[in-house]
Amino acid sequence: MSRTTSTLAGLRLWQRIHVRLTAVYGLALLLVLTPAAVFVYHLAVDAELANLWSRLRLTAVSLAGLVDADRLAAIDAADDPYRVELVRRFTAIIEREPELASIYVFARTPDPRRLRFLVDTDVRAAPAAFGDLYDATRYDNMIAGFDHPAVDHDPVPDAWGVSISGFAPIRPSGGGPARALLGVDVDAARVDRMKARLLGVAAATYAGALALLVLASLGVARLLRRPMARIVSGTEAIAAGDLTARVAIDRDDELGVLGRHFDAMAAGLEERDFIRATFGRYVSEDVARKLLANRTGGGLAGEERRVTVLISDLRGYTRLSEHLEPPQILALMNQYLEAMNDVIDAHGGCVIEFLGDGILVVFGAPDALPDHAERATRCALAMRARLDALNDAWEGDGTAELWQARGVPRLSARIGVHTGAVVAGSLGSRVRLKYAVLGDTVNLAARLEAMNTALATDILVSQDVHDALPAELRARATPHGAQAVKGREQQVAVYSL
């Protein structure tokens, strides 16, 4: 398996697509929910406060309307019956309305910022005594309450605690300036409890959103992880060469479409591989690959290349074919050609064609090889060694008796190798093509192959090949001087290996 291939098990949690999708959706949800929750929270707090202010104002106005301003003005002692009655009535109201912390009545003094208690009922601490003075210097709303109903919008601290208060003037029944001021306090702790309650609602909303997010994550994981795991496993199998792999995702969503396309792709690759493998048995694997990659359908265009051509031919094949049965010849040739083809493939050669017992091989086409001369020479040596091994095997299993009985002790091959320019490409008609190499280089390789008979050699290479070889191979070569070659005016220097 490729080092770059990773399985789902090897992915970190944050690398999983369903986790990333959930994170994106969750972040989007929180980005929307957070300002919405803050807005709703402040809206609810403002609504609660507005309701509280309205109730305080209404309560103050209502209670002020129940107070007799004339009788109130006549109070001159703490035990005044009307004052005692007001204390009782205010206490009863506070008992019925637990949110109220205090009801009190102030009278003016010569100092407009200093007020005098007439009545005070406070459940948080000891109420003020009749006649006690109250410094209202910092409390503008309280002073304004002598003229019109007023409410504190923010908590205000004093000796009795932190409160939000409502104020209303107490006027004579016939109208006129206010004789006194009625105040109603709500402990600020109630506002804190209200805010805490609303904050709890917001927190519960967040918790619900997170719970939905977790459920969404599990749902996404269920919808995505299994099919994605099958697709990943399928791609790993394809990458490993198993083209029979299928994911078989039977769904009607995008993953189902992806799965069906994947299976169709795998089937196409399997068919293509089968075609290439089958085609590669009839032509070189390299040629088959290039032809299948060529989308024009016109074969491989001719191109001039400098290559090394190797031509091999069995000695005595004609005599053998005259005396052996066709099935025997076919079996022998298939065994021989298969062994030679393995050697040629191992050295990067491209088999152009089999000519009975002959083999035409090119090194450097269709794929360029910088060391094509060396590869071809080493291939020739390996082919000879492989044929020697085949002879040993044939002698061991008795097959060699077929030709030994006819005066051929061992099968041997003649090999000619030459480096030069060729035109390589598709050759044939519109309906039938083959990959071929054309040029004098091929002809000279064939002449060198045939020259082995006259020189009693097995492998002959030209001067061009010899000059391109590394020192180790050149040292193994035996020069045979310049030789006349049929069809050429100039002689060719040859070397045997």
C-alpha positions in Angstrom: 0.0 0.0 0.0 1.3 3.5 -0.8 2.8 5.4 2.1 0.4 8.3 1.2 -2.7 6.0 1.7 -4.5 6.5 5.0 -7.3 4.6 6.4 -10.2 6.0 8.4 -8.8 4.5 11.5 -5.6 6.5 11.0 -7.5 9.8 10.8 -7.5 12.1 13.8 -10.9 13.2 15.1 -10.7 16.7 13.6 -9.7 15.2 10.2 -13.0 13.3 9.9 -15.4 15.1 7.5 -18.5 14.6 9.6 -16.7 16.2 12.6 -15.7 19.1 10.4 -19.2 19.5 9.0 -20.7 19.4 12.5 -18.1 21.9 13.7 -19.0 24.2 10.8 -22.7 23.9 11.4 -22.2 24.2 15.2 -20.1 27.3 14.7 -22.6 28.8 12.4 -25.4 27.9 14.9 -23.5 29.4 17.8 -22.6 32.5 15.8 -26.3 33.0 15.2 -27.5 31.8 18.5 -25.1 33.9 20.6 -26.2 37.3 19.5 -29.8 36.1 19.3 -29.6 34.9 22.9 -27.9 38.1 24.1 -30.5 40.1 22.3 -33.4 38.1 23.7 -31.8 38.2 27.2 -31.5 41.9 27.2 -34.9 42.2 25.6 -36.4 40.1 28.4 -34.5 42.0 31.1 -35.7 45.3 29.6 -39.3 44.0 29.4 -39.1 42.8 33.0 -37.7 46.1 34.2 -40.2 48.1 32.2 -43.0 46.0 33.8 -41.5 46.5 37.2 -41.2 50.3 36.7 -44.8 50.4 35.5 -46.0 48.4 38.5 -44.0 50.6 40.9 -45.4 53.8 39.4 -48.9 52.4 39.4 -48.5 51.1 43.0 -47.1 54.4 44.2 -49.9 56.4 42.5 -52.6 54.1 43.8 -51.3 54.1 47.4 -50.8 57.9 47.2 -54.4 58.2 46.2 -55.6 56.3 49.3 -53.8 58.7 51.7 -55.8 61.6 53.1 -53.4 64.6 52.7 -55.3 66.7 55.2 -55.2 64.1 57.9 -51.6 63.3 57.1 -50.7 66.9 57.6 -52.3 66.9 61.0 -50.1 64.0 62.3 -47.9 65.3 65.1 -46.9 62.2 66.9 -45.9 58.6 66.3 -49.1 57.3 68.0 -51.4 59.4 65.9 -54.4 57.2 65.1 -54.2 58.0 61.4 -50.4 57.3 61.3 -51.0 54.0 63.1 -53.8 53.1 60.6 -51.4 53.9 57.7 -48.7 51.7 59.1 -51.2 48.8 59.5 -52.5 49.2 56.0 -49.0 49.5 54.5 -47.8 46.4 56.4 -50.8 44.4 55.2 -50.1 45.4 51.6 -46.4 44.3 52.0 -47.5 41.0 53.4 -49.8 40.5 50.4 -47.1 41.6 47.9 -43.8 40.0 49.0 -41.9 41.7 46.2 -42.5 45.0 48.0 -39.7 45.8 50.6 -41.0 49.1 52.0 -43.7 51.7 51.8 -43.1 55.1 53.3 -44.3 58.7 53.4 -42.0 61.8 53.4 -43.0 65.3 54.3 -41.0 68.4 53.1 -38.7 70.4 55.4 -37.4 73.9 54.9 -34.4 72.3 53.3 -35.8 70.9 50.0 -33.2 68.1 49.9 -33.9 66.9 53.5 -37.2 65.1 54.0 -38.9 64.0 57.2 -40.4 60.5 57.8 -44.1 60.4 58.6 -44.6 56.7 57.9 -42.1 53.9 57.3 -42.8 50.2 56.9 -39.6 48.3 55.9 -39.2 44.5 56.1 -35.4 44.5 55.5 -34.4 46.5 58.6 -35.8 48.5 61.4 -38.2 51.2 60.0 -37.4 54.8 60.5 -39.0 56.6 63.4 -41.6 59.3 63.0 -39.8 62.6 62.3 -36.5 61.1 61.3 -34.7 63.1 58.6 -33.7 61.6 55.3 -31.0 63.1 53.1 -32.3 63.1 49.5 -29.5 65.1 48.1 -28.4 62.3 45.7 -31.9 61.2 44.8 -33.3 63.4 42.1 -36.1 61.0 41.2 -37.3 61.1 44.8 -37.4 65.0 44.9 -39.1 64.9 41.5 -41.8 62.7 43.0 -43.3 65.7 44.8 -44.3 67.1 41.4 -45.2 64.0 39.4 -44.9 60.2 39.6 -41.3 59.0 39.2 -39.4 55.7 39.1 -35.8 54.8 39.6 -34.5 53.0 36.5 -31.4 51.8 38.3 -30.8 50.4 41.8 -30.2 53.0 44.4 -28.4 52.3 47.7 -29.3 53.8 51.1 -29.1 52.9 54.7 -31.9 50.3 54.3 -30.3 48.5 51.3 -30.2 48.7 47.5 -33.6 49.3 46.0 -35.6 50.4 43.0 -38.2 52.8 44.0 -41.4 54.4 42.7 -42.7 57.8 43.9 -46.0 59.6 43.7 -47.1 63.0 45.2 -49.8 63.1 47.9 -52.1 66.1 47.1 -55.1 67.5 48.9 -58.5 66.3 47.6 -59.2 69.7 46.1 -55.8 69.8 44.3 -52.8 72.0 44.8 -49.2 71.4 45.7 -48.2 68.1 47.1 -48.4 67.8 50.9 -46.1 64.7 51.1 -44.4 62.0 49.0 -45.3 58.3 49.0 -42.5 55.9 48.1 -42.5 52.2 47.3 -39.3 50.1 47.4 -38.5 46.8 45.7 -35.3 45.2 46.9 -32.7 45.2 44.1 -32.0 41.5 44.9 -35.3 40.8 43.2 -33.9 42.3 40.0 -30.8 40.2 40.4 -32.9 37.1 40.8 -34.9 38.1 37.7 -31.7 38.5 35.7 -30.4 35.1 37.0 -33.7 33.5 36.0 -33.5 34.9 32.5 -29.8 34.0 32.3 -30.8 30.4 33.2 -33.3 30.4 30.4 -30.5 31.5 28.0 -28.2 28.9 29.4 -30.9 26.2 29.0 -31.3 27.4 25.4 -27.6 27.0 24.8 -27.7 23.6 26.4 -30.6 22.6 24.2 -28.7 23.9 21.1 -25.6 21.9 22.1 -27.7 18.8 22.6 -29.2 19.3 19.2 -25.7 19.8 17.8 -24.5 16.5 19.4 -27.6 14.7 17.9 -26.8 16.3 14.5 -23.2 15.2 14.8 -24.3 11.6 15.5 -26.8 11.8 12.6 -24.2 13.2 10.2 -21.7 10.5 11.4 -24.3 7.8 10.8 -25.2 9.2 7.3 -21.6 9.9 6.2 -19.1 7.7 8.0 -20.3 4.2 6.8 -20.5 5.1 3.1 -17.3 7.2 3.3 -15.5 4.3 5.0 -16.7 2.0 2.1 -15.5 4.5 -0.5 -12.1 4.9 1.3 -11.7 1.1 1.5 -12.7 0.8 -2.2 -10.1 3.4 -3.3 -7.4 1.7 -1.2 -8.3 -1.6 -2.8 -8.1 0.0 -6.3 -4.8 1.7 -5.4 -3.5 -1.8 -4.3 -4.4 -3.2 -7.6 -7.7 -5.0 -6.8 -9.9 -3.7 -9.6 -12.7 -6.0 -8.6 -13.5 -3.8 -5.5 -17.0 -2.3 -5.4 -18.6 -0.1 -2.7 -22.2 -0.9 -3.6 -23.8 2.1 -1.8 -27.6 1.8 -2.3 -28.7 5.4 -1.5 -30.6 8.1 -3.4 -28.4 11.0 -2.2 -25.1 12.4 -3.3 -23.2 9.6 -1.6 -25.3 7.1 -3.5 -24.4 8.9 -6.8 -20.8 8.9 -5.8 -20.8 5.2 -5.0 -22.5 4.3 -8.3 -19.9 6.4 -10.2 -17.1 4.8 -8.2 -18.4 1.3 -9.1 -18.7 2.3 -12.7 -15.2 3.7 -12.7 -13.9 0.5 -11.0 -15.7 -1.7 -13.6 -14.2 0.5 -16.4 -10.7 0.2 -14.9 -11.1 -3.6 -14.5 -12.2 -3.9 -18.2 -9.4 -1.5 -19.3 -6.9 -3.5 -17.3 -8.2 -6.7 -18.8 -7.9 -5.2 -22.3 -4.4 -3.9 -21.6 -3.3 -7.2 -20.2 -4.8 -9.2 -23.1 -3.5 -6.7 -25.6 -0.1 -6.8 -23.9 0.2 -10.4 -24.7 0.1 -9.6 -28.4 2.2 -6.5 -28.4 4.8 -5.1 -25.9 3.4 -4.0 -22.6 4.9 -0.5 -23.2 3.3 -0.3 -26.6 -0.1 -1.5 -25.3 0.0 1.1 -22.5 0.8 3.9 -24.9 -1.8 2.8 -27.4 -4.5 2.7 -24.7 -3.4 6.1 -23.5 -3.7 7.5 -27.0 -7.3 8.9 -27.2 -7.1 9.8 -30.9 -7.5 6.2 -32.1 -4.9 6.8 -34.8 -2.1 4.7 -33.3 1.3 6.1 -32.3 2.6 8.8 -34.6 6.0 8.2 -36.2 9.0 9.8 -34.5 12.7 9.6 -35.1 14.6 8.1 -32.2 18.1 7.0 -31.6 17.7 3.5 -30.2 19.4 0.1 -30.0 18.0 -2.8 -32.0 18.5 -6.4 -31.0 17.6 -9.3 -33.3 17.8 -12.9 -32.2 17.4 -16.1 -34.2 17.7 -19.8 -33.3 20.3 -21.8 -35.1 19.0 -24.8 -37.0 15.3 -23.9 -36.5 14.5 -24.7 -40.1 15.9 -28.2 -39.9 14.1 -28.8 -36.6 10.7 -27.6 -38.0 11.1 -30.0 -40.9 11.4 -33.0 -38.6 9.3 -32.1 -35.6 5.5 -32.2 -35.4 3.7 -28.8 -35.4 2.5 -29.2 -31.8 6.0 -30.0 -30.7 7.4 -27.0 -32.5 4.7 -24.7 -31.1 5.3 -26.0 -27.5 9.1 -25.6 -27.9 8.8 -22.1 -29.4 6.3 -20.9 -26.7 8.6 -22.1 -24.0 11.7 -20.5 -25.6 10.0 -17.2 -26.4 8.4 -16.9 -23.0 11.8 -17.3 -21.3 13.4 -14.8 -23.7 10.5 -12.4 -23.2 11.0 -12.5 -19.5 14.7 -11.5 -20.0 13.8 -8.8 -22.4 11.2 -7.3 -20.1 13.7 -7.4 -17.2 16.1 -5.2 -19.2 13.5 -2.7 -20.4 13.3 -3.9 -24.0 10.3 -3.6 -26.2 9.4 -6.7 -28.3 8.4 -5.5 -31.7 7.5 -8.9 -33.0 8.2 -12.6 -33.0 9.2 -13.9 -36.4 8.9 -17.6 -35.9 12.0 -18.3 -33.9 13.3 -14.8 -34.4 12.8 -11.9 -32.0 13.0 -8.2 -32.9 13.6 -6.0 -29.9 14.1 -2.2 -29.5 15.6 -0.4 -26.6 14.7 3.3 -26.3 11.2 3.2 -27.9 8.4 3.8 -27.3 9.9 5.0 -24.0 13.2 6.8 -24.1 16.1 5.0 -22.3 19.4 6.9 -21.9 21.4 3.7 -21.5 19.7 1.7 -24.3 23.0 0.3 -25.7 24.1 -1.0 -22.4 20.7 -2.5 -21.7 20.5 -4.2 -25.0 24.0 -5.7 -24.6 23.3 -7.0 -21.1 20.0 -8.4 -22.4 21.8 -10.3 -25.1 24.2 -11.8 -22.6 21.3 -12.7 -20.3 19.3 -14.3 -23.2 22.3 -16.5 -24.0 22.6 -17.5 -20.3 18.9 -18.2 -20.1 19.0 -20.4 -23.3 21.9 -22.4 -21.7 19.7 -22.9 -18.7 16.9 -24.0 -20.9 19.1 -26.5 -22.7 20.1 -28.0 -19.3 16.4 -28.3 -18.4 15.5 -29.9 -21.7 18.3 -32.4 -21.4 17.1 -33.2 -17.9 13.5 -33.9 -18.9 14.4 -35.6 -22.2 13.0 -32.9 -24.5 16.5 -32.3 -26.0 16.3 -35.8 -27.6 14.1 -34.3 -30.2 17.0 -32.4 -31.8 19.9 -34.4 -30.5 18.7 -37.3 -32.5 19.0 -35.1 -35.6 22.5 -34.0 -34.9 21.9 -30.8 -32.9 23.4 -31.2 -29.5 22.2 -28.0 -28.0 20.0 -25.1 -29.2 21.8 -21.8 -29.6 20.9 -18.4 -30.9 22.5 -15.7 -33.0 22.1 -12.2 -31.7 22.9 -8.9 -33.5 22.9 -5.6 -31.7 23.2 -2.1 -33.4 22.6 1.4 -32.2 21.3 4.1 -34.6 18.4 6.2 -35.8 15.0 4.7 -36.5 11.5 5.9 -37.2 9.3 4.4 -34.6 5.5 4.4 -34.7 2.3 2.8 -36.0 2.6 1.0 -39.3 -0.2 -0.4 -41.4 -3.6 0.5 -42.9 -6.6 2.3 -41.6 -8.1 -0.9 -40.3 -5.0 -2.7 -39.1 -1.9 -1.3 -37.4 1.2 -2.6 -35.7 4.0 -0.8 -33.8 7.2 -0.9 -35.8 10.7 0.5 -36.1 12.0 1.3 -39.6 15.4 2.3 -40.9 18.9 1.1 -41.7 19.6 0.4 -38.0 17.2 -2.5 -38.1 18.7 -3.8 -41.3 22.2 -3.6 -39.9 21.2 -5.4 -36.7 19.8 -8.2 -38.9 23.0 -8.4 -40.9 25.0 -8.7 -37.6 22.8 -11.4 -36.4 23.4 -13.4 -39.6 27.1 -12.6 -39.5 27.4 -14.7 -36.4 27.4 -17.9 -38.6 30.5 -16.8 -40.6 32.4 -15.6 -37.5 31.4 -18.6 -35.4 30.1 -16.3 -32.7 26.8 -15.9 -30.7 26.5 -12.2 -30.1 27.8 -9.5 -32.4 27.6 -5.7 -31.6 28.5 -2.8 -33.9 31.1 -0.1 -33.2 28.3 2.3 -32.3 27.1 -0.1 -29.5 30.6 -0.8 -28.4 31.5 2.9 -28.0 28.4 3.4 -25.8 29.2 0.6 -23.4 30.7 1.0 -20.0 34.4 0.0 -19.6 33.5 -3.3 -17.9 31.5 -4.5 -21.0 34.0 -3.1 -23.5 36.7 -5.2 -21.8 34.7 -8.3 -22.5 34.2 -7.6 -26.1 36.4 -9.3 -28.8 37.1 -7.2 -31.9 36.7 -8.8 -35.3 37.7 -5.8 -37.4 35.8 -4.2 -40.2 33.5 -6.6 -41.9 31.7 -6.3 -45.2 28.0 -6.1 -44.8 25.6 -7.1 -47.6 23.9 -4.0 -49.0 26.4 -1.5 -47.6 29.3 0.0 -49.3 31.3 0.7 -46.2 32.5 -2.0 -43.9 31.4 -2.2 -40.3 33.6 -2.8 -37.3 32.1 -5.6 -35.1 32.7 -7.0 -31.7 31.7 -10.4 -30.2 30.7 -11.0 -26.6 
